[in-house]
Amino acid sequence: IPGDEPSVEAAVSAYPERFWGYFFVNPLAPVAPERLRSVLERGKMRVPCLFPAMHAYPLSDARVAAVLDTVEKSPKPVVLVHCGVLS
């Protein structure tokens, strides 16, 4: 669920050998860069998820590049991109 990082962080804390924390990022949101850095720096969430169909942006948008640049600086950078359509 977008914005529900605390419950995922709790699961990762309880079972770090079993879970990787995934979280939604909307690159179009004005606070996206700060939120992304903050969530990654807490160390429980490792995989930002981009969903272009849900948030209505192309992957070629410069704000997506900014997300990727931020993630690249994290240890073991991984990004999930959902390229399917909404039904």
C-alpha positions in Angstrom: 0.0 0.0 0.0 1.5 3.4 -0.9 2.7 5.2 2.2 2.6 2.1 4.5 6.4 1.8 5.0 6.1 1.4 8.8 4.4 -2.0 8.7 6.9 -3.3 6.1 9.8 -1.9 8.1 8.4 -3.8 11.1 8.3 -7.1 9.2 11.8 -6.6 7.9 13.0 -5.8 11.4 11.4 -9.0 12.7 12.6 -11.2 9.9 15.5 -9.6 8.1 16.7 -12.9 6.6 13.3 -13.4 5.0 12.1 -10.0 3.8 13.3 -7.1 1.6 11.4 -3.9 2.1 9.6 -2.7 -1.1 7.9 0.7 -1.3 6.1 2.8 -3.8 7.6 6.0 -5.1 5.8 8.5 -7.3 8.6 10.5 -9.0 6.0 13.2 -9.9 5.3 14.0 -6.2 7.1 17.2 -5.1 8.5 15.5 -2.0 9.6 12.3 -3.9 13.4 12.9 -3.7 13.4 13.7 0.0 11.0 10.9 0.9 13.1 8.4 -1.2 16.3 9.4 0.6 14.7 9.3 4.0 13.2 5.9 3.5 16.4 4.4 2.1 18.5 5.9 4.9 16.4 4.2 7.6 17.9 1.0 6.2 14.9 -1.3 6.3 13.4 -0.5 2.9 15.6 -1.5 -0.1 13.5 -1.6 -3.2 11.6 1.5 -4.5 8.8 0.5 -6.8 7.9 2.6 -9.8 4.4 2.2 -11.3 4.2 4.5 -14.4 0.6 3.4 -15.3 -0.7 4.2 -11.8 1.0 7.6 -11.5 0.8 8.5 -15.2 4.3 9.2 -16.3 6.7 7.9 -18.9 9.9 6.2 -17.8 11.8 8.8 -19.9 10.7 11.6 -17.5 13.7 13.4 -15.9 12.1 12.8 -12.5 12.5 9.1 -13.0 16.2 9.6 -13.7 16.5 11.5 -10.4 15.0 8.5 -8.6 17.4 6.2 -10.3 20.3 8.4 -9.5 19.3 8.5 -5.8 18.9 4.7 -5.6 22.2 4.2 -7.4 24.0 5.7 -4.4 22.5 3.2 -1.9 24.1 -0.1 -1.0 22.9 -2.9 -3.3 20.7 -0.7 -5.5 17.6 -2.3 -6.8 14.5 -0.7 -8.4 11.3 -2.5 -9.4 9.4 -1.1 -12.4 5.9 -2.3 -13.0 5.2 -1.8 -16.7 1.8 -3.4 -16.9 -1.5 -1.7 -17.3 -4.1 -1.1 -14.6 -7.3 -3.2 -14.9 
